[in-house]
């Protein structure tokens, strides 16, 4: 019977996906990421729009001349006007277009990194809930075993009925807690699948350990790079607004009258008297300056965050190791207490106390492993490990 039960378990583990496989599938199929990727195409069109020339204007006119003496005669007039950019404006617009595209690329990179970070944290939450279910099953088995021993001792007349009922209630409580943990696990599982954009359910590895990136600087931080590209775009916008006049109109005109023909060529130059664009320039400069200060603030915050995570992880690994050792010792002690309880050398309350202590230690181990994995994900995200 044991061999038959082991077969589906082994098959399940062979089919289970680890986080890397699950992540790669999500990166390829996520509608959210596909929608974000279109931002680059949009920015490319916006850059073309920024550099686009204005259309020419064609004017056509028919005239009728009525002299005081003689017959009426017809005439016509045609004019073509073309707006031309002033010298240097094209370069400023081209630089703004490039900055716009670079900002879009850094935004897509940031959104991708945030997607991986969130997916990883949701995965960690699921593995934590799954470990809690496994612990709940272990706690239930222990409680049921104690209840079984108590029933045998009660039927043998070595303990009072109240002790048996106490052990039975403890087993029922363990079953209740296990069911609640299963509900939490299913909730986290389907939340994870929904965020990943998975159309079908998949089996996931429940004990995946995340690896800390070897980087220890912020040069590749997706957050900082996006903020820098935003600042650059604002600077380019301010430079463009430094030009008080961007366009002038060149026109050519031909007019045919009954007694003469007139050809004209000229230019219309707007005069920057009331609208010098100094407000637009000042606003863009202020926004660029604000962005610069925000970058400095974010860089300082992230630097301290990396230091905090590094030191925290060093401590957590040591605590996790000692917690695992404590759990092994408590589990061994529990087996000894169970044997003692069978022959009435140990009281029920003593057995349940050591059982509860062991469960609490395992819960602490699960929490510590969850914290370690979460810290690693946050560290990797800050150092640009999840960039494209």
C-alpha positions, 0 to 999 in steps of 0.5 A: 500500500505504501508503494502505491501511495508513493507513485503519484507523489513522485509523479507530482514532484516530477511535474512540479515547476520551480520558480524559474520555469514558472517565471519564464512562462509568465514572462512569455504569456503575461498580457500585462507585460505585452501591454507594457511593451507597446509603450516603446512603440508609442514613444517611437511614434511620439518621437516622430510626432515631436520631429514632424514638419508642419504641412504646407498651405495652398491658397487659391483665389478667383477674381473679377475686375469691373472697370469703369469703361469696358467689359468685365475681366477675370483674374486669379491668385495662387499662394503656397505657404510652408512653415520652416523650422529655424536653425537648431530647432531640429536638433533640440526636437531630435534630442527630445525625441530620443529622450522620450524613447529612452524614458519609455524603454526604462519604464518598460524595464521598470515595469518588468522588474516590478512584475518579477518582484511581485510575482516572486513575493506572491510565490513566496507567500504561496510556499509559506502557506503550503509549508503551513499546511504541511505543518498543520498535517503534521500537527494533526497526525501528532494530535490524533496519535495522542488522542488514540493513546489517550483512548486506549488508556481510558479504555484500559482505565489508567486515565479519566475520561476528561483526559481522553476528551481533552486529547480528542478536542485537541485533535479536532482543533488541529483539524480545524486549523489545518482546514483554515490553512488549506483555504489560505493556501488555495487563496494565495495559489490562485492569486499567484496564477491570476497575477502571472496570467496563467490560463491553466493550473500548474503544479509548483515546487514548494521548497524553492530557495531564492539566490542572492545576487552578487551585485552590491551597487545601484548602477542597474537599479530600474527605479533609479534609471527610470528617474534619471531618464525622466530627468533627462527628458525634462532637461531636453524639454526645457532646452526646446522651450529655450527657443522663443521662436521655432517656426517661420513661414516662407511663401510664394505667390502668383497673381494674374490680373487683366493688365498685369501679372504679379509674383511674390516671394517672402517670409512671415516671422513671428515676433516673440513679444507676449509669448516668449515661452519662458513659463514653459521653460521655467516649469520644465527646469523646475521639474528637472531640478525636482527630479534630480533631488528625488533621485538623490533621495531615492539613491540614499534610501536604496543604499541604506536598504541594501545595507539593511538587507545584507546585515539582516540576511546574515543574522536570519541565516544564523537564526534559521540554522539554530531553529532547525536544530531546535526543531529536530531536538524537540521532535526527538523529545516528543517521540520520547514523551509519547512513549512515556505517555503510553506507559503513564510515566508522562502526563498529558499536559506535559506531552501537549506542551512539548508538542505545542513547543515543537509546532511553534518552533516549526512555525518560526522556521517557516517565518524565517525562511519566508523572510529570507526569501523575501529579503533576497527578492527585494535585494535583487530587485534593488540591484537590477537583477530582474531587469530585462 
